[in-house]
Amino acid sequence: MAEPNILLTRIDNRLIHGQVATQWTSTIGANLLLVANDEVAGNKMRQNLMNMAAPQGVATRYFTIQKTIDVIHKAAPRQHIFIIVESPEDALRLIKGGVPIKKLNIGNMHMSDGKRQVATSVAVDDEDVAAFREIQECGVELQIQRVPSIPEEDVSKLFK
């Protein structure tokens, strides 16, 4: 079985929106945006809103975490895949499920109750930090970068 052509996996609370749709997709050369999210997979209204933000000519898919695990290895070589998840816990579920993620871009994790701001657009709680540690232990490279045009931030900020 051929390995799926996953160009990048990104954590972003907003999933598909302007930055993802325009800057990241064109920078990495993706032709498929795959949102792996249990709630969005069954929410046509949210899918339709995200489809409006997707660039012309770029396909979108909305799968549950489990369906992503089940079908990712069936991807065609012509599919240049950009996976977008909502949380580090979802990314970890994909990795543990056998999705071959080599690099995890941490984009937007908004501030909310119980979270602390650790980078420009990243707020974490203890569960997030534990998931990031486990992701690193799986050999996945972590990267904090909001958009491709700005420098990466130091990932050690996640663990302070």
Secondary structure, DSSP 8 states (H G I E B T S, - for coil): -----EEEEEEETT-SSHIIIIIIHHHHT-SEEEEE-TTGGG-HHHHHHHHHHS-TT-EEEEE-HHHHHHHGGG--TT--EEEEESSHHHHHHHHHTT----EEEEEEB---TT-EEEETTEEE-HHHHHHHHHHHHTT-EEEE-SSTTS--B-GGGGG-
